[in-house]
Amino acid sequence: MKPASFRKKFAAKIKEWKYERKRAWALVDKADFRQLAEFLVKKAGARLATATGFDEGQSFLVMYHFSLDSTGDFITLRYRIPKKDPVGVSISDITSAAKWIEREMMDLLGIEFEGHPDKRRLILPDDASKGEHPLRQGGRR
Amino acid sequence: MSDINRIPIGPYHPLLEEAEYYEFEVEGEKIKSVDMRIGWMHRGIEKLSEGKHFEQSIYLVERVCGICSTSHPIAFVNAVENLAGIEIPERAAYIRTIIGELERIHSHLLWVGLAGHFIGFDTLFMWAWKYREPILELFEHITGNRNSYGMMVIGGVKRDIKNEDIPGIINVLKEVERNLLVLKKAAETDPVLKARLKGIGILTKKDAIDYGAVGPTARASGVAIDVRKDDPYAAYPWLDWEVVVLEDGDVYAKLLVRVLEMFESIKMIVQSLEALKKVKGPIQADVWEIPAGEGIGRHEAPRGEVLHYVRTDGSNMTVRHKIRAPSYVNIPTYEVTCPGYELADALIITAAVDPCYCCTERAVVVKKGDSVFTGEDLIEISRRKTEELRKKCV
């Protein structure tokens, strides 16, 4: 599947779209994210390469990088969540590739992933104090 | 009632690049389940990279891994070039390919040697590492370093390969290829090796896709993904080579994929060197300002796809830099490849994805509070199994 046809199919759900040099960036609503991710993995044959969170100050941008290996394109699906209530949606039941990276984001950015089956720490030590998230801006270095 | 033991393995052993913790649940000799933990060696490189300018970040990411040290710089410069739309000169593209492929050969030979050691083939171990030595010497000759080559720069490479050196390099590669043929023959015909590795630690195609496995781990399970073909960069699109894909998914298939890939690498290096004789021109593009934006760069490292996501704000530093190494998606496959096999196979199954496995040196079984079992024992039982097979095969 080409990114352009993905965009056409979900035009109503994609709020912002940019495609440049084989990388597509799609901003969606958190409520729609799971459906789109499921389509990419199950129908379009995309592989979840990794996911990233970015601290924007008042909000987090949560990005899932899907690789379309048949065309060499990337589709990055992303949604915004407020920093005050940092709750994302887990897709680890859709692809096992999400299991570790969502745990990592829980540790390093302090984003809670609803529906994740295993919320133990992955990167941070067990005795790290609660509320300490190294990749948050302005946090403790 | 069955006697279920938990075997903790790891975590501390900073000899190689990773420290991990595995906990095997075994019933008698059979593995029931495995749990993994990472984080002991987390050095916060993503955070360190924020606040370094792009040139400094290249040095930083070169130190992510000590074995495939050029993988991260290539992926990082690819990411920045993707973000800024920089085209690199033809000559630089060939040199990048040569460095990347030489690294694959030395890394695969290192793995073949270690795998041999774990299952009691110490001759294989010594041969493989002996064959690896000329590659490191080539690196020293070309880049000045046996490891951490410092070759990548945004827009090209740092050092040129002199045209008068090319025939000498090709001669070394021919010698390496002859040696690899011996290895290949041994891998394809040795009955003990086959009996020991065939049908062990099978990763099905479905699981490989589900876990998002990459590199030889995925290609040994019939998943034909390779960044060099799928999303070509450097000189890969101009070269004639094949992606090695096997279907079985067991440890033996993973061994064969790596052995066969080395021949493809030699093919690519020789073609690139021949092309260098004809391609003149600079080895660096003119790079001015890096605009604000986002880019994703990747490189097919010896272990699989390395991915770098870079976000910039128009200054000379990254504001977010995400690094995803191949072992991060390959190691979780242990959840499906280990259960059902014997403890004696655990070592080679986990080693088959080519993580750092020196952690096993610290394996300890705790039974009623007493330590009864060490990592040396784990290597010992793995080697003993091979010995038994050897007696049967002869």
Interface residues (C-beta under 8 A of the other chain):
Chain A: E20 R21 K22 R23 W25 R47 L48 A49 T50 T52 F54 M63 H65 S67 D69 S70 T71 G72 D73 F74 T76 T95 S96 A97 K99 W100 I101 R121 L122 I123 L124 P125 P134 L135 R141
Chain B: R37 I38 G39 H42 G44 E46 K47 N82 G85 I209 D210 Y211 G212 I225 D230 D231 P232 E294 G295 I296 R298 E305 L307 Y309 R311 V319 R320 K322 R324 Y328 V329 P332 E335
